[in-house]
Structure formats: C-alpha cells, structure tokens
Amino acid sequence: MTEYYNALVVEKKSPREFEYRVKSLPVTHLPSSEVLVKVHYSSLNYKDILSCQGNPAVTRRFPHTPGLDASGVVEQSNSALFKKGDRVAVFCTPLGMNYQGGLAEYICVPAEWLIRLPENMCLEEVMVYGTAGYTAALAVEAIEKHGIDKSASKVLVTGASGGLGSIAVLLLKHLGYDVEVSVTRENGKVFLENLGVTAIVDLNASDVKTTQNLLPSRWQAVIDVAGGDVLACILKQVSENGIVVSTGLVAGTHFETNVLPFILRGISLIGINAEGTSVESRKSLLIKLASIWRSSALCDVYTKVKLAGVSCAIENFKEQNIYGRVVVDMEAK
C-alpha cells in the first residue's frame, strides 16, 4: 500500500470560483470506512461536472474529489462481505457528492455500497455503464415490463448523444426495438449514425410550445433525459397505452401538461430514481448487462482517458463536445 495516491481535487477559491486538478494526497486523506479499494476505472457523469463547478445541490464541502462511479479490486476489508482481491464496483451511492469520490486511485467506502462483479464482466465494462448507463438500463427495463409490441412500435430516446441516452439506444437496439432519437447537437447526429441510428427526429419549436392538449401519436414508448417543455411536448405524442420514462432534467425541472394524454390515451409517466434501488436490484441488472443484454457495439459508445487527462475531458463535457460515455483509466500513465 502506497503512502500517497493521485486524485482529482476540486478547490474553492472564492464563493463562485472553483478550480480542479490532479493532486497527490496522503492515504490518511481518505475517509475512514470498511473497505479500501484500489480503483482501476472511473467515469464521468453529469453530477461530476456539477460538483466540479461547486454546485451546492451536489457538493457542499471543499476541497473535494468528485466521481460517482468506481471499479477496482479490494485492497483491505474490515467487512465479512468482501475480502482482498475481490473485483467490485460502486455506483448510484453518495460517492463523489459529499463523500470523497471515484476519480482517484483509491477509495474507502462502506461495504454496503459495493457490488461484486459478475465473473464475465470486466472492470472497464462496468464503468462504461456506471450511474448513467445503469439509469438507462432501468429505463429500458421499465419499457420491457410495460410490454409494448416491438414489431409495431417506435421508441424515442431524447438526448441520445449523451451518456445515458447513448446507452439506452444501444440496449433498445440490441433488444430489437425500432428506435428513433432526438438530438440537438449536429455532431451528435454523426455519433449516432456511427451507432447505426438512422431515424433522427426533430422536436420542432412549434410542437414544443403548442397549447394543443394532444398531438398526433408518434411513439409507443419514450426515454426522456430532457424534462421541461420537451417532456410536456412528448406526452402529447405518445400513442394509446404507451409509456414515458423520465430520467433527466437538462431542459428544465418544471413543465406544464394536461390530463388528456392520460385519460384519453391511457399513457403512463414514470420516473427513474437509480440511487433508490437496492444492491440486489443492481446485481440483478448487472448480470443482465453481462449476458442477455450485452451488446457487441458497447465499445462504440465511450472514449477512454487517463486520470491526467480528466480535467480536459471535463472542459469538453462542459462545452458539450463529449458524446457517449467517458471512462477514466486509473492504471494508464
């Protein structure tokens, strides 16, 4: 065990000024907890960017190491649940918010946060999913349970060039759904075309702002990362007994709607709270992702960066120049 480790550290320079860079920290800086993990991979999520910007809804105490996700090997354990050498992952927990996070060579966490990986899932693969991908998988699972007819139904994914959206597209296509996507970034269309997506639809401004209570039916199911007026517009275009799964808020937290899509078309609107799922649910879904839901195109939805390059990746993320998922390789020098 080394005496020092490298980590991304966010520091508060003034009430509205935050800086982040990779620093060497003593291992005594780690929280005191049950299981010490040598991190091999982490990933970037939207909340990590907010933490780097000092968003108080995510992180209130600085200096701070962000990183919602981590995968690695147990180095030390005071818990009967894990032993040295176990391959583990952590996602959808308080890690990286007000608790020192996964963008570091080591983490020390409660045993209840950790999940032992399925034998046929590697440390890198689980971080391609991470919090965003797991949320996408929960949304796809909700659509599967709703029981729509794949042969006669279209599924829309909004924000499809982002981390959550791209994983949702990948899983839906793998499971045989007819997928359409909505994307606002022009380069995002190229990224999605490379994933084999050909149906890119335009949620035009007139539809988004319309005061009509219903619009012509277009989709049987929707995975929405936008929220706001986009979600309100989508609800009016879901066909009879369809389902909308809300997973994000990039277009806003508030929207105005009416009851007609619900009482005339019988549609369902559900939300995904990935952090509220049990460890057993996470294990079960990881087993699916490592077997019957595994897509051969997974390698096309992410880029890999070193810890030393994560600050640059965060800047690209903030400027919307990142498509798909970003995996951080802690072992690469």
N, C-alpha and C positions, 0 to 999 in steps of 0.2 A: 504493500500500500504506500503510495507516494505521499509526501507531506504537503504537496501543492497540487492544485488542479486548475484547468482553464475553464472559464465560463464567460458568457455574455453578461455584462453588468450594465444596468440602466441606473444613471445617477441624476439626481435632481439638482440643477444648477441655480434655478430661481423658480418662483411659483409656476411659471409657464414654460420653462426651458428644461429639457431633458436630453441627456447625451447617453449613447450606448457604445460600448466597445468590448472586445475580449480582453479579460484580465486574468492574471494568475492569483489564485486565492489559497489561503491555508485551508487544509481539510477541516480545521476547527470552525470554519465559517459555516459548514453545513449544519442544518437543523439536527437536533438530537432526536432520533427516532429508531424504529425497529430494524429496518433493512437498508443496508448500504448497497447501492447498485452502481457498477461501472457502466456508464452509458456508452452504447455503440452508435445509436442513431436517435435523432430527434426530428422534429418537423416544424413548419411554420403554419400557424393558424391566425385567423383574423384577430382574435383576442390577444395574441402575442404582439401584434402590431400596436394595438391599443395600449398595451402595457408599456411598450417602448415609448409611446407618446405621453405617458403619465396619466392616462385616463383613470380617474378615481373610481369609476364603476368596476374596473378590473383590478387595479393595484393601488394601494394607498401608502405602502411603506417602501422607502428607498434608502440606500441602494438595493437593487433587486435583480434577480436573474429570472427572466421570463422562460416560457416553454411549457405548454400544456401537455406535451407528449414526450415520452422517452421509452426506448427499449434497450435492453442490455443484459448483463449477467450479474447475478448476486455475488457480491464480494464478502459481505458479512451479514449474519442474520441472528437476531435475538428472538425470532418467532419460530414456532414449530411448523408453520405453514410453508416456510421456504428454507433452503439450505444453499451453501456456497456452490456456485456453478449452475444454478437454475437459470434458464432463459425466461425473462419476464418483460412485461410492458406495462406502462401506466398511461391512461388517457381518460378524459371525462371525470376528473377529480379536481380538487383545489390546487393541484400542482401548477406552478407558473403564474398564479394570480397573486394571492398574498402569502404564498409559500414558495421558497426557492425552487426554480423550475428546471426543466429538462434540457435547456440549451447550455449544458455543462458536461464535463467529463465524468462527474459523479453526482448522484442524488442520494438522499437519505430520507426514506418515506415510511409511513405506516404500512404494515403488511396488508391491510385490507384494501389498499389502493392498487396492489399489484395483481396482475393476471399472468399465470404461467402459460407460455405459448403452446399451441398445438405442435406436435412433433414435425409436421410438414409445413410449418410457417416459419420463415426466417426473420431475423431481427430487422432487416431492411424492409421487408414486405409489410410488416405490421405498421411501420411508420409511414408507408405510402398511404395507408388508411388514416391512422391517427384519429383525432377527435372529429375532424371534418368528414373523413371517409366513413367513420362509424356512424355519424349522424345521417349521412347519405344512405347507408345500409339500413338503418332503422326506418327511413322514409320509404325505401323500396320494399321492405318487409311489410309495412303498413298497406301498401298498394297490393302486394301479394295476398294478404289476408282479406282485403276488400273483395277479391275475386272477380276482377274485370276480365272480359273476353279479349285475350291477346290478339286473336285473329281479326277482330273487327273494331279495335280501339286504338286511339292515339294517346300517347303520354307526352306532356310538355314538361321540360325542365328549364326554369329560368336561371339566369346567371351561370349558364352551363360551362363557361370557360374558366370558372374559378375552381378551387379545390373541392368543395362539396359537390358542386354541380357536375364537374367532370367525372367524379367517381359515380355519381348517380346515373349519368349517361352510360358509363361503362357497364355497370351492373344491369341496368334495364335492357341494354342491347344484348348482353350475354344471356339474359333470361328470355329473350325472344319478343320483347315489346317493340312496337312501332314508335320510335322516339322522335319528337320534334324538340327543337331548342330555341330559346330566345337569348340573345346576347347583344350587348350594347357596344362592345369594343370591336373594331374592324379586324384587328389582328387575331382576336378571339375566334372569329369565323374560320380563319386559316387553321388554327389549332384544332378546332372541332372537325373540320373537313379531313384533317390528317387522322382523326379517330374514326373516320368512316361515317360521320354525320352529314347527311345531305339536306335534311329538312330544317332549314333555319327560318323561323317565322319572325315577323315584325309586329311587336305590340305597339301599334302606332298611337301617337299622342291623342288623336281624336277619340279612339276607343277608351284610352286610359282616363280621359277627362269627361267622357259622356255621362249624362244624367239619366240615361235609359236604365230601367231596372233589370232588363235582360238583353243579351245579345245572342246572335246565332250560336248554337252549340258547336264546339270545335274539338274538345278533348274529354276523354273519359277519366283521366287522372292527371294530376299536376304535382310536381315537386317544386315549391317556390322558395327561393332564397331572398327574394326582394322585399316582400311586405309592402306596406304603404299603399299608394294608389295602384300599383301594379297588381297587388293581390286583390284589391277591390274589383279591378277590371277582369281578372281571370275568373273570379267567382261567377260572373255573369255569363261566361262562355263554356262552362262545364256542362256536359250532357247529363241526361237523366241517370240518377243513382250513382253519379261519379264521385270522385274523392279528390280533395286538395290537401296536400301535406305542407304545412308551413314550417320552414326551417331557419329563416333568417330575417334580417331587418335592414338590408343595405339601402333600400329605398324609403325607409321610414318605419316608425313603430305604430303609427296611427293610420287607420283607414275608415272610410265611410261606406257602408253597404246597405242592403235592404233584404227583406226576408224572402222575396220571390224565388231566388235560386234554390232556397232550402225547402219551401213548401210547394212549389210547382214542379221542380225537377228532382227534389229529394236528395240533393247533394250533401256530402259530408265535408266538414273542415276540421282537421285535427292538427295539433302541434306536436313537435318532437322536442323532448327535454332529455338530451343524451346523458347529461350529468345525473339525472334522476333514475337511471336504470341500475339494476343490481349487478354485482360482479358475475353472478351466474348467467344473467342475460348476455353480458359482454362475452363471456366464454363461449356460450352457445353460438353467438353470431360470428365470432372469430373462427369457430370450427366450420361454419358455412362458407366463410370467405376463403378458407384454406382448402375447400373441397368443391362442393357443387356450385358455388358462386364464383369460383376462381376464373378470372378472365385472362386469356393469353395476351391481351392488349394492355395489361396493367403497366408494363414498362413504358408505355407511350403517354401516361398521364402525369409524369413527375420529372423534375430535374433534381440533381443532387449537388450539394455544395459542401464545402468544408466549413468547420467552425470559424476559421479565419475569414471566410467569405460571407458569413451570415449577415453582417452589417450592410453589405452591398445588396444582398438579396432582400433585406427588409426595406431598403430605399426603393428598390424596383417594385416591391409589393405595394408600397405607399403610392407610387406613381402609376399603378395599375399596368405594369409591364411584366407581370408574372401570370402564367397560365397553368392551370392544373395545380398539382401539389409540389411542395418543396421539401425535400428530405435533407437533413443535415447529418453528414457523416463525421462522427467524432473521432474516428480512427485515422482518417485521411490527414496527411501532413503536407 
